């Protein structure tokens, strides 16, 4: 039987970009969607510098908008493209929460417990965490990944956070399953992945990916790890998925509702992570489909 740590469905909420042309409007929409998802007892999943765009961090947005925090209704994404300055969080000062420890300490103060740790996307404006900054020998660890990120958080903040990780079943099975084993050994207690179960016949790599997904689910269930399946709720995302997963796959004509139906039929017991849900109407459609 699948393990369930958080017994709710999940809603992605994209953080406002720092270079926004209308920051007031972006913050207002963020607050409205946050309250909408929370009032419907969804788990709100707030992004971390998505697609390499420097954005505001979840704790500073929540604090600025005075939004309520319910521990089991909130997951904060955290990637490896941050910095460490040696500063600690000080609520009396304005600080840059691109500093990973300021971010984490602020999150803990607000009552945030769940983190999704991913390697993430970088850009010229985002510097990657260095192994020695996290206490690793750079001769042994050349690149910080979600594995080292999870280990570091559990070591520096024991008992304060529950960490999850991603699984990319579009990658070759052996390599990705080895990564999964390292993530579980580091302490990941839930996994989020992005299946496309429709149009499997359009590309042999989709069929192979779905086999990888099934193998991962067996391993996760055997280790009592919750797996949340992401549902992409936009046709446009068919073009973004290959970029996000780093594999050139043709998904054909992508129908998000047909894919959601396929995921629900194949995995009715799993919780779902919805992206691209922006308002009451689309949320109502999702709830009706569930």
N, C-alpha and C positions, 0 to 999 in steps of 0.2 A: 504493500500500500504506500502511496506517496505521503511524504511527511509534510505537514503544514505548520509553519512557524507563525505566519501572519495570515489569518483567515479572512482576507478581503481581496478584492480586485484592485489593481494598481493603475494610476493615471499619471502620465508624464506631464510635467509642467516646466516649460522652458524658461530659464532665468533671463531677465532683460540684459541686453548687451550694453557695455559701457559707452559705446559710440552711437547709441540710439539717437535718432533725430527728434524723438518725442518721448523723452524719458518719463514724463509725468503720466502720459497715456499708457506706456508700457507697464509702469508700476501699478496703475489702476487696474488694468486688465489682469495682471498677475494676481493681485489681491482678490479680484472677483472670482477668478477660476479656482484659486486656493480655497476660498470659502464655499464655492459650489461643490467641489470634490469632497471637502471635509463634511459638509452637511449631508452628503449622500454616503458617508462612511466609507469612502475610498482611501486607498493609500496613495498619498501624493509623493511623486518621485521628481525631485528638483535636479536639473542638469548642472553640470560643471563645465564651464567654457565650451559649450557644444560646438562641434565642427570648427574648432580652433578659434572661435570668436571670444575675445576677452569679455567676460560677463560678470555681473554682480553675483556674489556667493549667497547661498541659501540663508545662512544665519543673519547676514546683514540685511537682506530683504525682509525676512520675517520680523526682525527687530524694528526696522524702519516703519513697517506698515502695522506693527503691533498685532500680528496675526497669532492666533492661538496655536499651541503645539500639543498634539496628542501623540504620544510616543509611538504607538502601533499604527498610526495613520500617516507616517512620514518617513521617507527614505531620502537621504542626500547622496547624490553621486559625488565621487571623489576620484580624480585621476592623478597621474604621476607628474603632470606639468604644473608644478608649484615651486615655491622657493622656501628656504628656511633662513630667517634673519637672526634668530636667537631671541627675538622678542616674545613676551607672553601676552595673552589677552588682557586688556585693561578697558573695562566698560566706560571709563571716564575719558578715554582718548579716541580720536579717530584713527583707525589703523587699516592697513591694507590686508584684506583677508585672502589675497593670493598667497600669503604666508600660511603654510599648511597647519602650523601649530596654533596660530591665532584663530584660524577657521575652526579647528577641532575643539579648542577650549571654549570658544563662543558657542559652538553647537552643543557641547555638553552642558553649558550653563543654561541654555534654553530648554533642555530636556530632550534633545535629539539623540537617538540611540542607534538607529539603523543606517549603515553606510553601504553603498554599492561601490566597490573599489575596482577601477578599470585602468588599463594602461593609458588610454585616451589619445587625443589628437594634439599635436604641437604646432607651433608657428614661430615666426621670428620674434613675436611678442611674448612668448611663453617659454620659460626655461624648464628643462626637465630636472627632477630631483636626482642628485648624484649619489651613487652608492655610499661614499664615505660620509655624506651628510646624514645618512640613516644608520650609520654604524657598521657598514659592510666593507670588507676588503675589496677594493676595486680590481685587484688581480683575479679575484674569484667571481665577483659579480660586476659585469661591465655595464649592464643596463638595469635600471629599476623598473620592475613591472608590478602588476597588481599583487603578485606573490610577496615581494618585499614590502609593498605598501601595507598589506594586511598584517604581516609579521611586525612591522614597525608600530602600527597602531595598537596592536594587542600587547606589545611589550611596553610602550610608553603610557598607554591608558588602559591598564588591566581592568577588565570588568565594566568599562564605561560604554563600549560600543559593540554592536553585533555587525559583522562584516559579511557582505556577499560579494560575488564575482560574476563575470560574464563568461559565456561559453560560445565559441564561434564554430558551429557545426559545419560551416562551409569550408573550413580549412581541412587539410588531410587528417583523417581520423586519428592515426597514431600520434602525430605531434600534438593535436589539440587535447586528446585524452591524457597524454603525459602532462600537459599543462594543467588539466583539471585535477590530476592527482596532487600536483604541487600546491594548487590553490586550496584543496581540501586539507592537505597537511599543514598549510599555513594558518588554517582556522576559518575558512569560508563556511558559512552555515546556510547560505541560500545561493541559488544560481538563477540568472536571467539570460534567456536566449531568444533568438528572433526567427522562428520558423515560418517558412512559406510552404504550405502543404498543398496548395492548388497548383496546377500547371506543371506537375512533376515530370510530365512527359516532354516538356519543351526544352529541357536541358538535362543531360545525364548527371550533371553536377548537383542539380536540385534533388534528384532521386538519391544520390550518394549522401548528400547532406542530411536528408531525412533519415537515412539509415544510421548516420553518425548521431543524430538526435536520439534515436531509440536506444543506442548503446549508452549514451550519456545518462539517459533517464534511468536505466537499469543500475548504473553505478551510483547515481545520486540516491535512488531509493534504498539501495543496499547500505548506504552510509547515513541514512536518515537526513538527507539534505533536501530542502524544499526547492523545487524548480518552478519558476514563473515564466510563462510563455508570452512573448511580446506580440501584440497584434498591431500591425501598421495600418492605420485607418485613413489612408490617403492614396489615391492612384498615383500621385506624383512620386511617392516614395519608391516605386519600382525602379526609378532611375537613381535614387540615393542609396538603396540597399547595397548594391555592389561597392559603392564608395565606403560605406560604413563598415562592411565586413571585410573589405580589402580583397575581394575576389571578383573576377569578371564573370558574372552569371547573368543570363538573359531570362527574365521572369515573364516575358510575354506581356499580354494585356493583363495587368494586375487589378483584380477586383477585391478591394479590402473586405467587403462583406462576405463574398464567397470564400475568401481565405479564412475569415473568422469562423464561418460555419464549418469549414473543414477542420480547423483546429479544435473547435468545440466537439465535433463528432468523434475525432480521433482521441482527444484527451479531455473528456468531460469533467474529470476530477481535479484538473490543474487550475490554479489561479492565473489570471491573464493580466498583462501589462499593456495598457492602451496608450498609443501615441497619436498626436494630432486630433485630440478632442478639445474643442475650444469653448463650447457654450452649452446651455441647457438642452437645446434641441438635439445636438449630436450625442450628448450624454444620455438623453432619454432613449435614443435609438439603440445605443449600446446596451442599456439596461433591459430594454425589451428583448434584445437578441439573447440575453443571458437567461 
